[in-house]
Amino acid sequence: MYLVALHTVFRNERRGAAAHGVQPLIPGVKGRSLQAAFRTYAPAAVFIVAAGGVLPRVATEIAQQMGWSNTFVP
């Protein structure tokens, strides 16, 4: 669902900018394709999902080594 919303917003922004003659937000980037946007977005999304899976275990390990209770580091 999120990717559909991302695609819709991207498409509408491109149409609106072209219709009003607005310059792109990033200087030097003209007519950036949706595929290029996904190539930028995908690695970041993978990193965030991976970090979200690892961080709870790391936090628990740090809490155990520091002698903190589990209520301090959930």
C-alpha positions, 0 to 999 in steps of 0.5 A: 500500500505504501509503494502505491501511495509513493508512486501516486504522489511521485506521479502527481508531483511530476505532473504538477511541476511540469504543468506550472513550469516549476524547477525540480527541488534538487538542482541538476536533477531534471525529469528523474524517473520513478525507477531512479527514485526506487533505486534510491529508496530500496537500499534505504528501506532494506537497511531500516528493516534490517536495523529494526530486526537487529536493534532489539537484540543489541539493546537486550545484550547491552542491558544484560552486560551493563546490569540494567533491568529489562524495563530500562531497555525494552 
